[in-house]
């Protein structure tokens, strides 16, 4: 995957907001500052719904909390939308298996125009952004290609 939660970005955003780990945990509805500490150390990651709550409380975009290599891949867009893979599949009107193939770059043919439109709508991005994110999800993606 080309995107993960950036522990340093999370810590910097929390500190910029003047919050302790415990205060942030309470504001987003998770148990204790230990969980936020684990996220900031890179030992675990918040679920997509928690990532969206973090961004809202910290007054930043969810994508600002992700370490996105060479632009947003499909996983990053899903996280930014606050979806699990199951939820993204439902929102895009495809099976979870199809969605996971897209996200892991294991697809053979591009989604149909209707599928691409549904995916873009679900992730709240333009179709061109969704298509580029699909390409970036491929293990052999090269921005120079």
C-alpha positions as CSV (number, residue, x, y, z in Angstrom):
1,X,0.0,0.0,0.0
2,X,1.2,3.5,-0.7
3,X,-0.5,5.2,2.2
4,X,-0.5,4.9,5.9
5,X,-1.2,7.1,8.8
6,X,1.8,9.4,9.3
7,X,2.6,9.3,13.1
8,X,4.7,12.5,12.9
9,X,1.8,14.4,11.2
10,X,-0.7,13.2,13.8
11,X,1.6,14.3,16.7
12,X,2.3,17.6,15.1
13,X,-1.4,18.3,14.5
14,X,-2.2,17.3,18.0
15,X,0.5,19.6,19.4
16,X,-0.5,22.4,17.1
17,X,-4.0,22.1,18.5
18,X,-2.6,22.3,22.1
19,X,-4.1,18.9,23.1
20,X,-2.7,16.1,25.2
21,X,-3.0,12.6,24.0
22,X,-5.7,12.0,26.6
23,X,-7.7,15.1,25.6
24,X,-7.6,14.1,22.0
25,X,-8.7,10.6,22.8
26,X,-11.6,11.9,24.8
27,X,-12.7,14.3,22.0
28,X,-12.8,11.6,19.4
29,X,-14.4,9.0,21.6
30,X,-11.6,6.4,22.1
31,X,-10.5,4.9,25.4
32,X,-7.5,6.7,26.9
33,X,-4.5,8.5,25.6
34,X,-2.6,5.2,25.2
35,X,-4.4,4.6,21.9
36,X,-3.3,8.0,20.6
37,X,0.2,7.3,21.8
38,X,0.3,4.0,19.9
39,X,-0.8,5.8,16.7
40,X,1.8,8.5,17.2
41,X,4.5,5.8,17.7
42,X,3.4,4.0,14.5
43,X,2.5,0.9,16.5
44,X,-1.1,0.8,15.3
45,X,-3.4,2.9,13.1
46,X,-6.8,4.5,13.7
47,X,-9.7,3.0,11.9
48,X,-11.0,5.1,9.0
49,X,-13.9,6.5,11.1
50,X,-11.5,7.5,13.8
51,X,-9.2,9.1,11.3
52,X,-12.1,11.3,10.1
53,X,-12.9,12.3,13.7
54,X,-9.2,13.1,14.4
55,X,-9.1,15.3,11.4
56,X,-12.3,17.1,12.3
57,X,-11.1,17.7,15.9
58,X,-7.7,18.9,14.7
59,X,-9.2,21.1,12.0
60,X,-7.3,19.5,9.2
61,X,-8.2,17.2,6.2
62,X,-8.0,13.4,6.8
63,X,-5.4,13.3,3.9
64,X,-3.2,15.6,6.0
65,X,-2.8,12.7,8.5
66,X,-1.7,10.2,5.8
67,X,1.8,9.5,4.5
68,X,0.8,9.4,0.8
69,X,3.6,8.4,-1.5
70,X,3.4,10.2,-4.8
71,X,-0.2,11.1,-4.4
72,X,-3.3,9.4,-3.0
73,X,-3.9,5.8,-3.8
74,X,-7.3,4.2,-3.4
75,X,-6.7,3.2,0.3
76,X,-5.9,6.8,1.1
77,X,-9.1,8.1,-0.5
78,X,-11.1,5.4,1.4
79,X,-9.5,6.4,4.7
80,X,-10.1,10.1,3.9
81,X,-13.8,9.3,3.3
82,X,-13.9,7.4,6.6
83,X,-14.9,4.1,5.1
84,X,-13.8,0.5,5.9
85,X,-13.3,-1.6,2.8
86,X,-16.8,-3.2,3.3
87,X,-18.4,0.3,3.5
88,X,-16.6,1.5,0.5
89,X,-17.7,-1.5,-1.5
90,X,-21.3,-0.9,-0.5
91,X,-21.1,2.8,-1.3
92,X,-19.6,2.1,-4.7
93,X,-22.2,-0.6,-5.4
94,X,-19.7,-3.4,-6.0
95,X,-18.8,-6.6,-4.1
96,X,-16.2,-6.4,-1.3
97,X,-14.0,-8.7,-3.4
98,X,-14.1,-6.4,-6.4
99,X,-13.3,-3.3,-4.2
100,X,-10.4,-5.1,-2.5
101,X,-9.0,-6.1,-5.9
102,X,-9.1,-2.4,-6.9
103,X,-7.5,-1.2,-3.7
104,X,-4.7,-3.8,-3.9
105,X,-4.1,-3.2,-7.5
106,X,-5.1,-6.7,-8.5
107,X,-7.6,-5.7,-11.2
108,X,-7.2,-6.7,-14.8
109,X,-9.6,-4.2,-16.5
110,X,-10.5,-0.7,-15.4
111,X,-13.9,-0.3,-13.8
112,X,-16.7,0.4,-16.2
113,X,-17.7,4.1,-16.6
114,X,-20.7,3.4,-14.3
115,X,-18.5,1.7,-11.7
116,X,-15.9,4.5,-11.8
117,X,-18.6,7.1,-11.4
118,X,-20.1,5.2,-8.4
119,X,-16.6,4.8,-6.9
120,X,-15.8,8.5,-7.3
121,X,-19.1,9.5,-5.8
122,X,-18.6,7.2,-2.8
123,X,-15.2,8.6,-2.1
124,X,-16.3,12.2,-2.8
125,X,-13.7,12.8,-5.5
126,X,-13.8,13.5,-9.2
127,X,-13.7,10.5,-11.5
128,X,-10.2,11.4,-12.8
129,X,-8.9,11.4,-9.2
130,X,-10.5,8.0,-8.6
131,X,-8.9,6.6,-11.8
132,X,-5.5,8.0,-10.9
133,X,-5.9,6.5,-7.4
134,X,-6.7,3.1,-8.9
135,X,-3.5,3.3,-11.0
136,X,-1.5,4.3,-7.9
137,X,-2.8,1.3,-6.1
138,X,-1.1,-1.1,-8.5
139,X,2.2,-2.6,-7.1
140,X,4.0,-1.7,-10.4
141,X,2.7,1.9,-10.6
142,X,5.3,4.4,-11.8
143,X,4.4,8.1,-12.1
144,X,6.8,8.2,-15.1
145,X,4.9,5.6,-17.1
